[in-house]
Amino acid sequence: MGNLTMSDQKVSVEMQKDANGLEKVVLKEPRGASAQVYLFGGHVTSWKNDRGEDVKIWPHSFEFRLRVVLAPGGDLTLISRIRNTDSKPFTFTFAYHTYFSVSDISEVPVEGLETLDYLDNLQNKERFTEQGDAITFESEVDRIYLSTPTKIAIIDHEKKRTFVLKKDGLADAVVWNPWERKAKAMVDFGDDEYKHMLCIEAAAVEKPITLKPGEEWKGRQELSAVPSSYFSGQLDPQKVLQG
């Protein structure tokens, strides 16, 4: 147990473990406000004001439904619905935080985002236009591609496999890989794991979604893996994107 002085109030800080052995920090201030933060991922699981009201989510009433469908062939579909059950409009952004396992990030191109504008989070969200025929990775990448197509292909030549991401209701696509320096700085990320992962997120970021009372928004993402062969040339990325 420790004390942290904030605004002339002493906030107690206590380390605890939950039933599964995960460590969390519990903060309590004298007037009754409290918060719980898990060390794994830095997740806030409870945040209450001095009236005991839970405020870890922004103060609007809403309904969120997620449907997960795993098809016999292995395709995975996620369908999200958000309905405004409040008396006032609210605005939000959305993204499916999808990690793909790849053989070697430096050898995995992404098709479908070429010639598009993107916001570079590594340069204060400055706007650029993609110049290459496909996106390839040689260093850290953290971008938001804008007005993207409904299909994106992640081509893994070594594994002879292509991931196809199909989306609806989500105009943007986040592309992220932390690369070596940031991977080593992340406590829940292996030093070399950046070499074998790629994050592509179907998202609605540039133009946030606004729902009036009673309105509903729907977003959809479908993931599939199709066989491909670098040596035989069986894969035509354009056919993947068009078909």
SVG drawing of the C-alpha trace seen along z (x, -y; Angstrom):
<svg xmlns="http://www.w3.org/2000/svg" viewBox="-35 -21 50 48">
<polyline fill="none" stroke="black" stroke-width="0.4" points="0.0,0.0 1.3,-3.5 0.0,-7.1 0.0,-9.4 -0.7,-13.1 -3.0,-14.6 -4.7,-18.0 -4.0,-18.1 -5.8,-14.8 -4.1,-11.6 -4.9,-8.7 -4.2,-5.2 -2.4,-2.9 -2.6,0.8 -1.3,3.8 -3.7,6.7 -4.2,10.0 -7.5,11.2 -8.8,14.8 -6.7,15.7 -3.5,14.3 -3.4,11.2 -1.9,8.1 -3.9,4.9 -3.4,1.4 -6.3,0.2 -6.6,-3.6 -8.9,-5.1 -9.3,-8.7 -10.8,-9.9 -14.1,-11.2 -14.9,-7.7 -13.7,-7.8 -11.8,-4.7 -10.2,-3.0 -8.7,0.4 -6.0,0.9 -4.6,4.2 -0.9,4.2 -1.3,6.6 -2.2,4.4 -2.9,1.4 -6.6,2.1 -8.9,-0.1 -11.6,2.3 -13.3,0.0 -13.5,-3.8 -16.0,-5.2 -16.6,-8.8 -17.3,-9.9 -21.0,-9.0 -20.2,-5.4 -21.2,-5.9 -19.1,-3.9 -17.6,-6.3 -15.0,-4.1 -17.2,-4.4 -18.2,-7.8 -21.5,-9.0 -24.0,-7.9 -26.5,-5.1 -26.1,-2.6 -26.5,1.0 -23.6,2.9 -24.1,6.3 -21.3,8.5 -22.1,11.5 -19.2,13.9 -19.6,16.5 -17.1,19.3 -18.0,20.9 -17.2,24.6 -14.4,23.6 -12.7,21.5 -13.9,18.0 -14.4,15.8 -17.1,13.0 -17.6,10.3 -20.7,8.2 -21.0,5.2 -24.2,3.2 -24.3,0.1 -27.6,-1.6 -28.1,-4.9 -30.5,-4.3 -29.7,-7.8 -31.8,-11.0 -28.9,-12.8 -26.7,-12.2 -23.2,-10.8 -20.1,-10.3 -17.6,-7.5 -14.8,-5.9 -14.4,-2.1 -11.8,0.5 -11.4,4.3 -8.0,4.8 -6.9,7.8 -3.4,9.3 -2.2,11.6 0.5,14.2 3.1,13.9 6.3,15.8 8.5,12.7 7.2,9.1 9.9,7.9 8.6,10.4 4.9,9.8 3.3,7.2 -0.2,5.8 -2.4,5.3 -5.4,3.0 -4.1,-0.2 -1.8,-1.5 -2.2,-5.1 -4.5,-5.9 -4.1,-8.8 -3.1,-7.9 -2.5,-9.7 0.9,-8.9 0.7,-8.5 4.5,-8.7 4.4,-12.2 1.6,-13.8 -1.0,-12.4 0.3,-14.3 -1.4,-13.3 0.5,-11.4 -0.3,-9.5 0.9,-5.9 3.3,-5.6 4.2,-1.9 2.5,0.8 2.0,2.6 2.8,1.8 6.0,3.5 7.7,3.2 11.2,2.2 10.6,0.2 7.9,-0.8 4.6,-1.6 1.5,-3.2 -0.9,-4.6 -4.6,-5.1 -5.4,-4.6 -8.5,-6.5 -11.4,-5.6 -10.1,-2.1 -11.7,0.7 -13.9,3.4 -11.1,6.0 -7.5,6.0 -5.0,8.9 -2.0,9.8 0.3,12.0 2.6,14.4 4.8,16.1 6.7,18.3 3.6,19.8 1.9,19.9 -1.1,18.3 -3.0,15.0 -5.3,13.5 -8.2,11.7 -10.0,9.0 -13.4,8.0 -15.3,5.2 -18.4,3.1 -19.4,-0.1 -15.7,-0.8 -14.1,-3.2 -10.6,-3.2 -7.8,-0.7 -5.2,-0.9 -1.8,0.7 0.6,1.2 3.9,2.9 6.0,1.7 9.3,2.9 12.3,3.6 12.7,0.7 9.1,0.4 8.7,4.2 11.5,4.3 9.9,1.5 6.5,3.3 6.3,5.6 3.6,7.8 5.3,8.1 8.3,10.4 11.5,8.6 11.3,10.5 7.6,10.9 7.3,7.9 8.9,10.1 6.0,12.4 2.9,10.2 1.0,7.5 -2.0,5.6 -4.6,4.6 -7.7,3.0 -10.9,2.4 -11.9,-1.0 -13.9,-4.2 -11.5,-6.9 -11.2,-9.9 -14.9,-10.5 -16.4,-9.5 -19.8,-8.0 -22.7,-10.1 -25.9,-8.4 -29.0,-10.3 -31.3,-8.8 -32.7,-5.5 -30.3,-5.2 -28.2,-2.2 -24.8,-1.6 -23.5,1.7 -20.0,2.7 -18.8,6.0 -15.4,7.7 -14.8,11.1 -11.4,12.9 -10.4,15.8 -7.2,17.5 -6.7,18.7 -3.9,20.9 -1.3,19.2 2.0,20.1 4.8,17.6 6.7,20.1 3.9,21.2 2.3,17.8 -1.1,19.2 -2.0,16.1 -3.2,13.0 -3.6,10.4 -6.0,8.4 -8.3,11.4 -8.3,11.7 -9.2,8.0 -11.9,8.1 -13.3,11.6"/>
</svg>
